[in-house]
Structure formats: structure tokens, C-alpha cells
């Protein structure tokens, strides 16, 4: 579902910084070679992620859900010289592809790529984070938040993708499928979370931006 008319979307992209050559390549190869390319963050959201990182200047980022590496590389491009991004994904079939993109981007010193179940991996990460991007399987969004909340530094940020779920969250609850209900419940959970101050941004498929109090 597109929330903006194409002519407005085109105008927005025209007035958004261009994606780097490696991001353009990831975009192209994802659409040519990988199933469900709509999962890609894409040009506008990628530049927004990079811009947020440039503003926040985090030293440590955790990304839950790598897909083909577009968002990880976009954020890493905005990291300070001593910043590190750790990204987790379950899809072992994309591991080499992601690794090759990281290498081509010359960001191997800034990105740690982990493959496996994030619910099992996150508790083993003995570090704190300034910024967390949640963009993996939607049914575990609440679990991911619960696992990372105490690992986020005070004043740090959590950004969650796809929280509008193609607009399905506006349906009557009786008409929602399971995924939509869980995302709707997650949005309510974030809104009322005592450790977070949050705002839901109607960007692409919805981004929930939270700051840890």
C-alpha cells in the first residue's frame, strides 16, 4: 500500500539526498534476485535512517532484521568513525550476499553481521546501545522490545518499522488478521511504556520513534 500519491512520492525523492552507489546496487540486486523486495527500506527511508544517525551520533547501533543489508549500510554510512552497528537476521541464505555488500561498501570495520535467532542472540550481547532499529518478524516485536529495553542507554532511541502495516491497523479489531492485531497491540504497548517517550511517524509503512527516558 502506498500512502502518498506517486507524483508526491517522486517529488519527495527529488528533494532527498541521493543514495550511495552501493545502496543503489543493493536496491537493484534485491529486486532482481530476492523474494519480497518490498521489504527493502529503500531510498527515502534509507536516507532518513542515515540522517537520524547523523543527528543522534550513536556509538553503538543494534539492528534486528538485516534482510539484504540496505538499512544497515545506510545507517553505518552516518556513523561516527568509532561507531559500530550490530545487525541480526535469521536468513542464512542471504548471509554471503549481505557480507559482500558490506565489503564493497568498505564498512567491515563498522558492521558486525550476526546470523541466527535474535531472541536467542540479544541476551548474549554484553553491551549497551544508543540506537536500536527493529525491523524483523512482526509477531516478535514486543519480545524484541522487552529484550533490548534494558540494553538501551538512557536517552537512547528505538525505531520500529512497519507499524502501520499497510493501513490494516485502522481496521476494526474483529476484522484484523493475527499479524495486524499483534502490531496494533505493540503500538499500544509502546505508547504506554513507562520507560519510553514515543511518536508514531506516518513515513512509508509507519515508523515508531521512541526515546528511552
Beta strands, then each sheet from edge to edge (+ up, - down):
strand 1: 60-64
strand 2: 84-89
strand 3: 111-115
strand 4: 129-134
strand 5: 152-161
strand 6: 196-201
strand 7: 207-212
sheet 1: 3+ 2+ 1+ 4+ 5+ 7- 6+
end
